[in-house]
């Protein structure tokens, strides 16, 4: 891909974003926000998930005995 092709592609994408109605932009933003993982999982990966599952399982075992 030559530099001119790249500039043309980027320009097209920018124009498409600018022509998008405000309502559609807000709807897309809200949808992305809903689909996002909680911060602790996003920042630290699976370690907090594993620890929280372990802790919940431990607590439920104590209550069942």
N, C-alpha and C positions, 0 to 999 in steps of 0.2 A: 504494500500500500504506500503510495507516494504521499508526500507532505500535503500536496494540494487536495488529494482525496480526503485526507484526514481533516483538513480545515473545512472542507465542504460538508463532511458528515457532522462535525461539531456545530457548524453554523445552522444546519438543518435542525438539529436537536434543540438548540437554543431557541430558534424561532418557534418550534412546536410547543416548547414550554411556555413561551411568552404569550402565545395565542390561546392557551388553555383558559377556560373560564375560571373565575375565582372559586365558584362552588365546587368544581371538580378538583381543584387543588386542595381545598379544605377536606373534601371527602377522602382523597388519597392519603393525606396527612393523618387523618383520624384512623384510617384503616391500618397504616403502618404502625401507629402508636399502639393499637390494640394487639397486633401480632408480635410486638417486641417482647422479648423475655424480660423477667424482672432483673434489676440491676445486679444483684448478687450473682446470678447465673451468667449474665452477660460479661461481667468483669472477671470472674474467677473460674468459670467453666463448671465442670461436673463435681468438683470437690464439695461445694456447699449443698448441692443436691444429695450427694451420697451421705453427707453428715446429717442432713435433716431427715432423710429416710431412716437412717440408723437410729436417730434419737426418737423418732415417732414409734418405731418398732419396739424400742426399749421401754418407752413409757406405756405402750399398750400391753406389753407382757406383764408389767408391774400391776396394772389395773385388773388384769384377768386372773391373777393368782389369788 
